[in-house]
Amino acid sequence: SGILPQRLIYISTSGVYGDAKGKWVSETDLPNPITDRGIRRLNAENLIRKFGRDSGVSVSVLRVPGIYSKDRLPLTRLRTKMPLIRDEDDSFSNHVHVVDLVRIVIAALRKGKSGRIYNVCDDSTLKVGDYFDIIAKGYGFEKPRRLKLRDAEIEIPPSVFSFMRESRRVNNARLKSELIENFHYPSVSDGIFY
């Protein structure tokens, strides 16, 4: 049947939590995905964890939010002046810099607990608009205009809007106690030029 790996890391999405209405979520909260993407990832998590239990392979699941680096920023959206949702209707957004994600994957390979799920995000608590404002300021763009939720749904492409309709703040305490203590880029403002 072939040689099995000793360890397997699956990179999932924090989207498996669905819309928590801005509340904090941790690995002990039940997933509640509302998008096809989130449902597929949760199904994959369950299959991979079952594979680990059945085969004896040590499996860790990383629930990753928006990955960014200087080459993975929404500069085109800022250039084209795509609007955003006004603050009172805006959703929380979570991020991790690609450099920190690589460090976390390596740490999970070295010392991740078998069957364990880890939320992977930096220490910042930002709404989507805050994220775009930081990047706009850093790269010399105008801040995006803000719209009421119903107007934003009309003007913002559905593929982009789907990310904005889920609001959650992802707790990274388990990650920091078991895999890495500190981030190279603890907040988006620290990492947008790297």
LUMNURO-126013 format. One record per residue (C-alpha): y, x, z; chain; residue in one letter. Coordinates in Angstrom, 1 decimal. Layout:
residues N
north|east|up|chain|resn
Y|X|Z|A|a $
...
//
This chain:
residues 194
north|east|up|chain|resn
0.0|0.0|0.0|A|s $
2.3|3.0|0.0|A|g $
4.3|4.9|2.6|A|i $
6.7|2.8|4.7|A|l $
10.0|4.2|5.9|A|p $
10.5|4.9|9.6|A|q $
13.8|3.2|9.7|A|r $
15.6|0.6|7.6|A|l $
19.3|-0.4|7.7|A|i $
20.4|-3.6|6.1|A|y $
24.1|-4.1|5.4|A|i $
24.8|-7.8|5.8|A|s $
28.1|-9.6|6.2|A|t $
30.1|-11.0|9.1|A|s $
30.3|-14.1|6.8|A|g $
27.0|-15.2|8.4|A|v $
29.0|-16.5|11.3|A|y $
30.9|-19.0|9.1|A|g $
34.2|-20.4|10.3|A|d $
34.6|-19.9|14.1|A|a $
38.1|-21.4|14.0|A|k $
39.6|-18.1|15.0|A|g $
37.4|-17.6|18.1|A|k $
35.6|-14.3|18.9|A|w $
32.0|-14.0|17.7|A|v $
29.4|-11.5|18.9|A|s $
25.9|-10.7|17.9|A|e $
24.5|-13.2|20.4|A|t $
26.4|-16.1|18.8|A|d $
24.3|-18.2|16.4|A|l $
25.1|-17.7|12.7|A|p $
26.5|-20.7|10.9|A|n $
27.3|-19.6|7.3|A|p $
29.2|-22.1|5.2|A|i $
29.2|-20.2|1.8|A|t $
26.2|-19.5|-0.5|A|d $
26.9|-15.8|0.0|A|r $
26.7|-16.1|3.8|A|g $
23.5|-18.2|3.6|A|i $
21.8|-15.7|1.3|A|r $
22.7|-12.8|3.6|A|r $
21.4|-14.6|6.6|A|l $
18.1|-15.4|4.8|A|n $
17.9|-11.7|3.9|A|a $
18.5|-10.6|7.5|A|e $
15.7|-12.8|8.7|A|n $
13.3|-11.6|6.0|A|l $
14.1|-7.9|6.8|A|i $
13.8|-8.3|10.5|A|r $
10.5|-10.1|10.1|A|k $
9.3|-7.2|7.8|A|f $
10.3|-4.8|10.6|A|g $
8.3|-6.8|13.2|A|r $
5.3|-7.1|11.0|A|d $
5.2|-3.5|9.7|A|s $
6.4|-1.6|12.7|A|g $
9.4|-0.3|10.7|A|v $
12.5|0.0|12.8|A|s $
15.1|-2.3|11.3|A|v $
18.8|-2.6|12.2|A|s $
21.2|-5.1|10.7|A|v $
24.9|-4.3|10.2|A|l $
27.1|-7.3|9.9|A|r $
30.0|-5.9|7.9|A|v $
33.4|-7.6|7.1|A|p $
36.0|-6.4|4.6|A|g $
35.4|-2.8|3.6|A|i $
38.6|-0.9|2.7|A|y $
39.9|2.5|1.7|A|s $
42.8|3.7|-0.4|A|k $
40.7|2.9|-3.5|A|d $
39.6|-0.6|-2.2|A|r $
42.9|-2.3|-1.5|A|l $
44.2|-5.6|-2.9|A|p $
47.0|-3.9|-4.8|A|l $
46.5|-6.0|-7.9|A|t $
47.0|-9.1|-5.8|A|r $
50.3|-7.7|-4.5|A|l $
51.4|-6.6|-7.9|A|r $
50.8|-10.1|-9.4|A|t $
52.5|-11.7|-6.3|A|k $
49.5|-13.9|-5.4|A|m $
50.7|-16.1|-2.5|A|p $
49.0|-16.3|0.9|A|l $
48.5|-19.0|3.5|A|i $
51.4|-19.4|6.0|A|r $
50.8|-17.9|9.5|A|d $
50.1|-21.2|11.3|A|e $
47.3|-22.0|8.8|A|d $
46.2|-18.4|8.3|A|d $
42.7|-17.1|9.2|A|s $
41.7|-14.0|11.0|A|f $
40.2|-11.3|8.9|A|s $
38.1|-8.3|10.0|A|n $
37.9|-4.9|8.4|A|h $
36.2|-1.5|8.5|A|v $
37.2|1.7|6.7|A|h $
34.5|3.1|4.3|A|v $
34.5|6.4|6.2|A|v $
33.7|4.7|9.5|A|d $
31.1|2.5|7.8|A|l $
29.3|5.6|6.6|A|v $
29.4|7.1|10.1|A|r $
28.0|3.8|11.5|A|i $
25.2|3.7|9.0|A|v $
24.2|7.3|9.9|A|i $
24.4|6.5|13.6|A|a $
22.3|3.4|13.1|A|a $
19.7|5.5|11.3|A|l $
19.7|8.0|14.1|A|r $
19.8|5.8|17.2|A|k $
20.0|2.1|16.2|A|g $
17.7|-0.1|18.3|A|k $
14.9|-1.8|16.4|A|s $
15.5|-5.4|15.5|A|g $
19.1|-5.0|16.6|A|r $
22.1|-6.6|15.0|A|i $
25.5|-4.8|15.1|A|y $
28.9|-6.2|14.2|A|n $
30.7|-3.6|12.3|A|v $
34.5|-3.8|12.3|A|c $
37.5|-1.7|13.5|A|d $
39.6|-2.5|16.6|A|d $
42.4|-4.4|14.8|A|s $
42.9|-8.2|15.1|A|t $
44.7|-9.3|12.0|A|l $
45.3|-12.4|10.1|A|k $
44.9|-12.2|6.3|A|v $
48.7|-12.2|5.9|A|g $
49.1|-9.4|8.4|A|d $
46.6|-7.3|6.4|A|y $
48.5|-7.9|3.2|A|f $
51.8|-7.2|4.9|A|d $
50.6|-3.8|6.2|A|i $
49.5|-2.8|2.7|A|i $
52.6|-4.2|1.0|A|a $
54.8|-2.2|3.3|A|k $
52.7|1.0|3.0|A|g $
52.7|0.9|-0.8|A|y $
56.2|-0.4|-1.4|A|g $
55.5|-4.0|-2.5|A|f $
57.2|-7.2|-1.5|A|e $
55.5|-9.2|1.2|A|k $
53.6|-12.0|-0.4|A|p $
55.1|-15.5|-0.1|A|r $
53.4|-17.9|2.2|A|r $
52.2|-21.4|1.4|A|l $
50.9|-24.4|3.3|A|k $
47.1|-24.6|3.3|A|l $
46.9|-27.4|0.7|A|r $
49.3|-25.7|-1.7|A|d $
47.5|-22.3|-1.3|A|a $
44.2|-23.9|-2.2|A|e $
45.8|-25.0|-5.5|A|i $
47.4|-21.6|-6.3|A|e $
44.9|-19.1|-5.0|A|i $
41.7|-18.6|-7.1|A|p $
38.7|-20.2|-5.5|A|p $
36.8|-16.9|-5.2|A|s $
39.6|-15.5|-3.1|A|v $
40.4|-18.7|-1.2|A|f $
36.8|-18.9|0.0|A|s $
37.3|-15.8|2.1|A|f $
40.5|-17.3|3.6|A|m $
38.9|-20.5|4.8|A|r $
36.8|-18.8|7.4|A|e $
38.5|-17.6|10.5|A|s $
36.8|-15.5|13.2|A|r $
37.5|-12.4|15.3|A|r $
34.5|-10.1|15.3|A|v $
33.6|-8.4|18.6|A|n $
32.5|-4.8|18.1|A|n $
31.6|-4.0|21.8|A|a $
27.9|-3.5|21.1|A|r $
28.7|-1.2|18.2|A|l $
31.0|1.0|20.3|A|k $
28.6|1.2|23.3|A|s $
25.4|1.9|21.3|A|e $
26.4|3.6|18.0|A|l $
29.9|5.1|17.9|A|i $
32.5|5.3|20.6|A|e $
35.6|5.8|18.4|A|n $
36.7|5.1|14.8|A|f $
38.4|7.6|12.5|A|h $
40.5|4.6|11.4|A|y $
40.7|2.2|14.4|A|p $
43.1|-0.1|12.5|A|s $
44.0|-0.9|8.9|A|v $
47.4|0.7|9.3|A|s $
45.7|3.9|10.2|A|d $
43.5|4.0|7.1|A|g $
45.2|2.5|4.1|A|i $
46.2|5.9|2.6|A|f $
42.7|7.5|3.0|A|y $
//
